[in-house]
Amino acid sequence: MLKRLINLFLLLPMACIDPYEVTVPDGQQLLTVEGLIHTGPGPHAITLTRSDTYGSVFEGLIRPVTGATVVVRDDEGRITFLAEGQDSRGSYFTPVGFQAEIGKSYTLQIQTADERVYTSLPERVESVPEIEDIGVKTVTIPVEGEIIPRSGVQLISEINDPADQNNFYFWRLSPVVHVLEARPDLFTDREFRTSAPKDCCSVCYRTESTGNQSLFIAQDDNFNGLNTRIPAAFIEDNGLRFVNTLRVDLKQYAISQEAFRFLRLVKQQAEISGSIFDPPPATIRGNMISLDNPDEVVLGYFMAAGESTRRIYISKADLTFQQNAGIIPDDCRTVSGASVNPPFDWNP
C-alpha cells in the first residue's frame, strides 16, 4: 500500500507555485477641518489633517496638513490671515487680538500647498448668556469586573436662557490647574535599588489638558426663556487631580443650529454601544466643501460662536467619592506640566 502511494505522488506534476499579487488601492485621503472662532480672547485655532482610510473599519495614518494658506473672512469682506504654529504642525492660529463679533457671519477659506481650495459655508455668531453659576456633582461609573468604580466631577452650568431666540449650546474646558502632591522622601535609586530620599519637592501646581470626557451640547426647546441648570462638563478623577484643589474655566458657546446638528450626530455616533442593533457608522458631512471638486468628502466643521466663561475652584471636600490617592515617589517637578510656582492668578 505504501509503495502505491509513493508511485502516485511521483506521477503528480511537479511545478512551482507563483505568488498571487494582491493590489490594494490607496485609501481616499480625506481632509478634516476642526476649528472654532468666538467672541472671547484669542488666539483661536483651526486644525487641518488628512487621513488615509481603508474600508469602513480601519483608519490609517492621520497627517497634519502643513504649508496651507488659511483665512477667515467676515460678511463685510474683512480678511484675517492665520499663521501656522511653529510647534503645532497643521494648526493655524488667529492673531492674538482677533475676536469674532456678535451678529457677523464668518467663512473659513483654505488653500493647501498643492493648491486645492476649500471653503466653509457662512457661520453666524450668536449672543450667549452668561454662566450665572457652576454646580459640582460627583459621578461614579460602574466598571464590569472591578470593585472600585470610575468617578469624577460633573460641572453644571446655570444660565438664564433668553426668551427672544432659539439657542443652541456647546461647552468646552480650558486646561485644568491642580495641586499635585508627591512623596520625594520615598524616591528609590533604580540603578542600585536603594532608598534615596530627595529634599524637594512635595507640592507642585500642574497644568494639563483633560478635555471634556464627552460632547456636552443642548438646545433650549424645553427651557426657552427660563433659568435652568445643564450638565456641561465632566472631569475624571485619576487619583491625582482632586487630592487638594483643582481650577478650571468652563467655556459656554452659542452655536448655530447647523453646528448643533453636526455635533449631535457626532455625539450619537460616538456613543454607539457596539451591539448588533447599532446602526453602522456613517460619514458625517460638515460645512466644508471643495471648490475644485464638489463631490470630494471633507470632514469636520468650522464653527463661529459667542463665548461666555466662568472659573471654578474645586476642593476635595466638594467630592462625595474620591479615588484612592495616587503616590508619586519622586520630586513633583519631574511630572510633565508641573511647577512649584502657582499661576500668577491662582486665587482659590
C-alpha positions in Angstrom: 0.0 0.0 0.0 2.8 2.4 0.9 4.6 1.6 -2.4 1.4 2.5 -4.4 1.1 5.9 -2.6 4.7 6.7 -3.4 4.2 5.9 -7.0 1.1 8.0 -7.1 3.0 11.1 -5.7 5.7 10.5 -8.3 3.1 10.7 -11.1 1.8 14.1 -9.9 3.1 17.1 -12.0 5.8 19.0 -10.2 5.7 22.8 -10.6 6.5 25.9 -8.7 3.6 28.0 -7.4 3.7 31.6 -8.4 2.7 34.0 -5.6 -0.6 35.8 -6.2 0.0 39.5 -6.1 -2.8 41.5 -4.5 -3.0 45.1 -5.3 -4.6 47.1 -2.5 -5.9 50.5 -3.7 -4.7 53.5 -1.8 -7.3 54.8 0.7 -9.1 58.0 0.0 -7.2 60.9 1.5 -9.8 62.9 3.4 -9.3 66.5 4.6 -10.5 67.1 8.1 -11.1 70.6 9.4 -11.6 71.3 13.1 -11.9 74.9 14.4 -13.8 77.4 16.4 -13.6 81.2 16.4 -15.5 83.1 19.1 -16.0 86.3 20.8 -13.5 85.6 23.6 -9.8 86.4 23.6 -7.5 84.6 21.2 -5.6 83.2 19.6 -8.2 80.8 18.0 -7.1 77.7 16.3 -8.0 75.9 13.1 -6.5 72.4 12.7 -6.1 70.6 9.4 -5.4 67.0 9.0 -5.6 64.4 6.2 -6.1 60.7 6.7 -5.9 57.6 4.6 -9.0 55.4 5.1 -9.2 51.7 4.3 -12.8 50.4 4.2 -15.2 51.4 6.9 -13.3 49.8 9.8 -9.6 50.8 9.8 -8.4 54.3 9.6 -4.7 54.7 8.7 -2.3 57.5 9.2 -3.6 60.9 10.2 -1.2 63.5 8.9 -1.2 67.3 9.6 -1.7 69.5 6.6 1.1 71.9 6.6 2.0 74.9 4.5 -1.6 75.9 3.8 -3.0 79.4 3.4 -5.8 79.8 5.9 -8.0 82.9 6.2 -11.2 83.9 7.9 -13.5 86.3 6.0 -16.4 88.2 7.6 -19.6 89.3 5.8 -18.1 92.8 5.3 -15.2 91.4 3.3 -12.6 91.8 6.1 -9.9 89.1 5.9 -7.9 87.7 8.8 -4.8 85.5 8.0 -4.0 82.7 10.3 -0.4 81.6 10.9 0.8 78.0 11.3 2.1 77.2 14.7 5.9 76.5 14.9 5.4 73.8 17.4 1.9 72.7 16.2 2.2 71.4 12.7 -1.2 71.6 10.9 -2.7 74.1 13.4 -3.3 77.6 12.3 -3.8 80.5 14.7 -5.6 83.9 14.5 -3.7 87.0 15.6 -3.8 87.4 19.4 -6.1 90.4 19.2 -8.7 88.8 16.9 -12.2 88.3 18.3 -15.4 87.4 16.4 -18.2 89.9 16.6 -21.8 89.1 17.5 -24.2 89.3 14.6 -21.5 88.9 11.9 -21.0 85.9 9.7 -17.7 84.3 9.0 -16.3 82.0 6.3 -13.2 79.9 6.5 -11.1 79.6 3.3 -8.2 77.2 2.8 -5.7 76.8 0.0 -3.4 73.8 0.6 0.2 73.6 -0.5 -0.9 71.5 -3.6 -3.3 74.4 -4.5 -6.6 72.7 -3.6 -9.1 75.2 -2.5 -11.8 74.7 0.2 -14.4 76.9 1.8 -16.9 76.7 4.6 -20.5 77.8 4.5 -21.0 81.1 6.4 -21.4 80.8 10.2 -23.2 83.5 12.1 -22.1 84.5 15.6 -24.9 84.4 18.1 -25.0 86.1 21.5 -24.6 83.8 24.5 -26.0 84.3 28.1 -23.5 84.5 30.9 -22.9 81.5 33.2 -24.6 82.5 36.4 -23.1 79.8 38.5 -21.4 76.4 38.2 -22.6 73.4 40.2 -20.5 70.5 41.2 -21.7 66.9 41.3 -19.7 63.7 42.0 -20.5 61.0 39.5 -19.5 57.3 39.8 -19.4 54.9 36.8 -19.5 51.1 37.5 -16.8 49.1 35.8 -17.5 45.5 34.9 -15.3 43.2 36.9 -13.9 45.9 39.2 -14.8 46.7 42.8 -13.9 50.4 42.6 -15.9 52.4 40.0 -14.6 55.2 37.8 -15.5 58.6 39.1 -15.2 62.3 38.5 -16.8 65.7 38.8 -19.7 66.8 36.6 -19.9 70.6 36.1 -23.4 72.0 35.8 -23.9 75.4 34.1 -26.7 77.6 35.4 -28.0 80.1 32.8 -30.9 82.4 32.2 -31.9 81.4 28.7 -33.1 84.3 26.5 -36.8 84.0 25.5 -36.4 86.0 22.3 -34.3 83.5 20.4 -33.8 79.8 19.8 -30.4 78.9 21.5 -28.0 76.1 20.9 -25.2 75.5 23.4 -21.8 73.8 23.4 -19.4 73.6 26.3 -15.6 73.1 26.4 -13.0 73.1 29.2 -9.8 75.1 29.5 -6.7 73.2 30.6 -7.0 72.4 34.3 -4.6 73.5 37.0 -4.4 71.4 40.2 -2.3 71.0 43.3 -0.1 67.9 42.8 1.2 66.2 45.9 4.2 63.9 45.8 6.4 61.9 48.1 10.1 62.7 47.3 11.0 61.0 50.6 10.1 57.7 49.0 12.4 58.0 46.0 14.4 54.9 45.1 17.5 54.8 43.0 16.6 52.4 40.2 20.1 51.5 39.3 21.2 50.5 42.8 17.7 49.7 44.1 18.3 51.6 47.3 16.3 54.3 49.1 17.5 57.8 48.1 15.1 60.4 49.5 15.0 63.8 47.8 14.9 67.1 49.6 12.4 68.7 47.2 9.6 69.0 46.2 6.3 67.6 47.6 3.8 70.2 46.3 3.5 71.5 42.8 0.9 73.1 40.5 0.2 71.0 37.4 -1.4 72.3 34.2 -2.9 69.7 31.9 -5.4 69.4 29.2 -8.0 66.9 30.2 -10.6 67.8 27.6 -14.2 67.2 28.1 -15.0 63.4 28.5 -17.9 63.7 26.1 -19.7 66.2 23.9 -21.9 68.4 26.0 -24.5 70.2 23.9 -28.1 71.4 24.5 -30.9 73.3 22.8 -33.5 75.3 24.6 -36.7 73.7 23.3 -37.6 72.6 26.8 -36.4 75.6 28.8 -36.7 78.6 26.4 -36.7 81.8 28.5 -36.2 80.0 31.8 -33.4 79.8 34.4 -32.0 76.3 34.1 -29.1 74.1 35.1 -27.5 71.9 32.4 -24.7 69.3 32.7 -21.8 70.9 30.8 -18.6 69.0 31.5 -17.0 66.0 33.2 -13.5 65.8 34.7 -12.4 62.3 35.6 -10.7 61.6 39.0 -7.4 59.9 38.2 -6.3 59.8 41.8 -4.1 63.0 41.4 -6.4 65.8 40.3 -8.6 66.1 43.4 -6.2 65.4 46.2 -6.3 69.1 47.1 -7.6 71.8 44.8 -8.4 72.0 41.1 -9.1 75.0 38.9 -10.8 75.1 35.5 -12.6 77.6 33.2 -15.9 76.4 31.8 -16.4 77.9 28.3 -20.0 78.1 27.1 -20.7 78.8 23.4 -23.8 79.8 21.5 -23.5 77.9 18.2 -25.6 77.8 15.0 -28.4 75.3 14.5 -26.4 73.7 11.8 -23.3 73.3 14.1 -25.6 71.8 16.8 -27.0 69.2 14.3 -23.4 68.3 13.3 -22.3 67.9 16.9 -25.4 65.9 17.8 -24.7 63.4 15.0 -21.1 63.1 16.2 -22.2 62.6 19.7 -24.7 59.9 18.7 -22.1 58.0 16.7 -19.5 58.3 19.5 -22.0 56.8 22.0 -22.9 53.7 19.9 -22.7 50.8 22.3 -21.3 48.3 19.8 -24.2 45.9 19.8 -25.7 44.2 16.7 -28.6 46.6 16.9 -26.5 49.7 16.4 -26.6 51.5 13.1 -23.4 51.2 11.0 -21.0 54.1 11.3 -21.6 56.8 8.7 -19.5 59.7 7.3 -20.8 62.9 8.9 -20.6 65.8 6.5 -19.8 69.2 7.9 -20.0 72.7 6.4 -16.7 72.4 4.4 -16.7 72.0 0.6 -14.1 71.7 -2.1 -14.2 74.4 -4.8 -12.2 72.2 -7.1 -14.3 69.0 -6.7 -17.8 69.4 -5.2 -18.1 65.6 -4.8 -15.0 65.4 -2.6 -15.8 64.4 1.0 -14.4 66.9 3.5 -14.8 66.1 7.2 -15.2 68.3 10.2 -16.9 71.6 10.9 -15.9 75.3 11.1 -17.8 77.0 13.9 -18.2 80.6 14.9 -19.8 81.4 18.3 -20.4 83.7 21.1 -18.4 82.7 24.2 -19.1 83.1 28.0 -16.5 81.8 30.5 -16.7 81.2 34.2 -13.9 80.0 36.5 -14.3 77.5 39.4 -12.1 76.1 42.1 -13.0 72.6 43.2 -11.8 71.4 46.6 -11.5 67.7 47.6 -14.1 68.4 50.2 -16.6 69.1 47.4 -16.5 65.5 46.3 -18.7 62.8 47.9 -16.5 60.0 46.5 -12.8 60.0 45.7 -10.4 57.6 44.0 -7.5 56.3 46.1 -4.8 58.9 46.1 -2.0 58.1 43.7 1.5 58.1 45.1 4.3 59.8 43.2 7.6 58.6 44.8 9.7 61.4 43.4 10.2 65.2 43.1 6.8 66.6 41.8 8.7 68.8 39.4 9.5 65.6 37.3 5.9 65.3 36.4 5.0 66.9 33.0 3.4 70.3 33.3 4.2 70.7 37.0 5.9 73.7 38.7 6.5 74.7 42.3 5.1 78.1 41.5 1.3 78.6 41.2 -0.1 80.6 38.3 0.0 84.3 38.9 -3.8 84.4 39.1 -4.2 81.4 41.4 -6.8 82.5 43.9 -8.9 79.7 45.4 
